[in-house]
Amino acid sequence: MNQISWRGAATDIEIETLHGRAFDHGGTDGVAWNARMERYSLGWVTARDQDDALVGFCNVVTDGGEHAWLQDVVVDPSQQRTGIGRDMILLANAQAAAAGTTWMHVDFAPEHREFYLDACGFEPTDAGLRRLD
Ligand SMILES: CC(C)(COP(=O)(O)OP(=O)(O)OC[C@H]1O[C@@H](n2cnc3c(N)ncnc32)[C@H](O)[C@@H]1OP(=O)(O)O)[C@@H](O)C(=O)NCCC(=O)NCCS
């Protein structure tokens, strides 16, 4: 049984390793995840398996008002399609709503339409994204 927690503890290395596995990159860039989360996040969700391994993570950043955004939604490839992603998003939405958020935003690649729109209840919308570096 997986444990899904709001603001659950996770080390920078755990998050970066999971991120690397989910996005298929090396995963040890030394990102200061916890420092960023404490400064910029409304909260985050962790999922741990029965051996306490981190198998899911998503970050929720906020404007401090009505809006919040999902970032870095990741589930370990060995555990995908078992409902962890959906359960994490539902908990993130519930906690953000409890904190006064009205609108949760997410942008995603076409292959994740079914996940976000059908499984997690998001409405399709036009949005813009521009790389700045
Ligand atoms: C996207 C991701 C977070 C989904 O997490 P997950 O735990 O695998 O998803 P769930 O098991 O909760 O899926 C719930 C439902 O969403 C839909 N769904 C999920 N992934 C899907 C996919 N790749 N293609 C089509 N439908 C999908 C299905 O309807 C699924 O139900 P089903 O398995 O009974 O058919 C996960 O695949 C992942 O980490 N991907 C790599 C990183 C990434 O791209 N993250 C998204 C950044 S925007």
The ligand as an SDF file (V2000), in Angstrom:
LIG
                    3D

 48 50  0  0  0  0  0  0  0  0999 V2000
    2.1610   11.3020  -16.1710 C   0  0  0  0  0  0  0  0  0  0  0  0
    2.3500   10.4710  -14.9210 C   0  0  0  0  0  0  0  0  0  0  0  0
    2.6390   11.3960  -13.7430 C   0  0  0  0  0  0  0  0  0  0  0  0
    1.0270    9.7190  -14.6430 C   0  0  0  0  0  0  0  0  0  0  0  0
    1.1390    9.0290  -13.4210 O   0  0  0  0  0  0  0  0  0  0  0  0
    0.5600    7.5470  -13.2400 P   0  0  0  0  0  0  0  0  0  0  0  0
    0.6380    7.2090  -11.8120 O   0  0  0  0  0  0  0  0  0  0  0  0
    1.2150    6.6400  -14.1990 O   0  0  0  0  0  0  0  0  0  0  0  0
   -0.9740    7.7200  -13.6870 O   0  0  0  0  0  0  0  0  0  0  0  0
   -2.2460    6.9680  -13.0770 P   0  0  0  0  0  0  0  0  0  0  0  0
   -1.9400    5.5230  -12.8690 O   0  0  0  0  0  0  0  0  0  0  0  0
   -2.7690    7.7160  -11.9090 O   0  0  0  0  0  0  0  0  0  0  0  0
   -3.2440    7.0960  -14.3120 O   0  0  0  0  0  0  0  0  0  0  0  0
   -4.6440    7.3220  -14.1230 C   0  0  0  0  0  0  0  0  0  0  0  0
   -5.2950    7.2880  -15.4750 C   0  0  0  0  0  0  0  0  0  0  0  0
   -4.7650    8.3400  -16.3010 O   0  0  0  0  0  0  0  0  0  0  0  0
   -4.6410    7.8660  -17.6490 C   0  0  0  0  0  0  0  0  0  0  0  0
   -3.2150    7.8030  -18.0280 N   0  0  0  0  0  0  0  0  0  0  0  0
   -2.1300    7.8640  -17.2250 C   0  0  0  0  0  0  0  0  0  0  0  0
   -0.9910    7.8150  -17.9530 N   0  0  0  0  0  0  0  0  0  0  0  0
   -1.3810    7.6890  -19.2400 C   0  0  0  0  0  0  0  0  0  0  0  0
   -0.6800    7.5780  -20.4660 C   0  0  0  0  0  0  0  0  0  0  0  0
    0.6660    7.5900  -20.5190 N   0  0  0  0  0  0  0  0  0  0  0  0
   -1.3880    7.4690  -21.6160 N   0  0  0  0  0  0  0  0  0  0  0  0
   -2.7490    7.4630  -21.5860 C   0  0  0  0  0  0  0  0  0  0  0  0
   -3.4670    7.5680  -20.4490 N   0  0  0  0  0  0  0  0  0  0  0  0
   -2.7960    7.6840  -19.3020 C   0  0  0  0  0  0  0  0  0  0  0  0
   -5.2930    6.4840  -17.6880 C   0  0  0  0  0  0  0  0  0  0  0  0
   -6.6850    6.6530  -17.9300 O   0  0  0  0  0  0  0  0  0  0  0  0
   -5.0570    6.0120  -16.2580 C   0  0  0  0  0  0  0  0  0  0  0  0
   -5.9970    5.0240  -15.8590 O   0  0  0  0  0  0  0  0  0  0  0  0
   -5.7450    3.4820  -16.2560 P   0  0  0  0  0  0  0  0  0  0  0  0
   -4.2990    3.1330  -15.9590 O   0  0  0  0  0  0  0  0  0  0  0  0
   -6.7260    2.7420  -15.3920 O   0  0  0  0  0  0  0  0  0  0  0  0
   -6.0450    3.3800  -17.7220 O   0  0  0  0  0  0  0  0  0  0  0  0
    3.4790    9.4230  -15.0950 C   0  0  0  0  0  0  0  0  0  0  0  0
    3.2060    8.6460  -16.2400 O   0  0  0  0  0  0  0  0  0  0  0  0
    4.8730   10.0120  -15.2110 C   0  0  0  0  0  0  0  0  0  0  0  0
    5.5400   10.2260  -14.2090 O   0  0  0  0  0  0  0  0  0  0  0  0
    5.3710   10.2560  -16.4480 N   0  0  0  0  0  0  0  0  0  0  0  0
    6.7420   10.7080  -16.6740 C   0  0  0  0  0  0  0  0  0  0  0  0
    6.9540   12.1370  -16.2140 C   0  0  0  0  0  0  0  0  0  0  0  0
    5.9830   13.1020  -16.8800 C   0  0  0  0  0  0  0  0  0  0  0  0
    5.9190   13.2240  -18.0920 O   0  0  0  0  0  0  0  0  0  0  0  0
    5.2140   13.8410  -16.0320 N   0  0  0  0  0  0  0  0  0  0  0  0
    4.1880   14.7680  -16.4710 C   0  0  0  0  0  0  0  0  0  0  0  0
    4.6940   16.1660  -16.4690 C   0  0  0  0  0  0  0  0  0  0  0  0
    3.3910   17.2840  -17.0360 S   0  0  0  0  0  0  0  0  0  0  0  0
  1  2  1  0
  2  3  1  0
  2  4  1  0
  2 36  1  0
  4  5  1  0
  5  6  1  0
  6  7  2  0
  6  8  1  0
  6  9  1  0
  9 10  1  0
 10 11  2  0
 10 12  1  0
 10 13  1  0
 13 14  1  0
 14 15  1  0
 15 16  1  0
 15 30  1  0
 16 17  1  0
 17 18  1  0
 17 28  1  0
 18 19  1  0
 18 27  1  0
 19 20  2  0
 20 21  1  0
 21 22  1  0
 21 27  2  0
 22 23  1  0
 22 24  2  0
 24 25  1  0
 25 26  2  0
 26 27  1  0
 28 29  1  0
 28 30  1  0
 30 31  1  0
 31 32  1  0
 32 33  2  0
 32 34  1  0
 32 35  1  0
 36 37  1  0
 36 38  1  0
 38 39  2  0
 38 40  1  0
 40 41  1  0
 41 42  1  0
 42 43  1  0
 43 44  2  0
 43 45  1  0
 45 46  1  0
 46 47  1  0
 47 48  1  0
M  END
$$$$
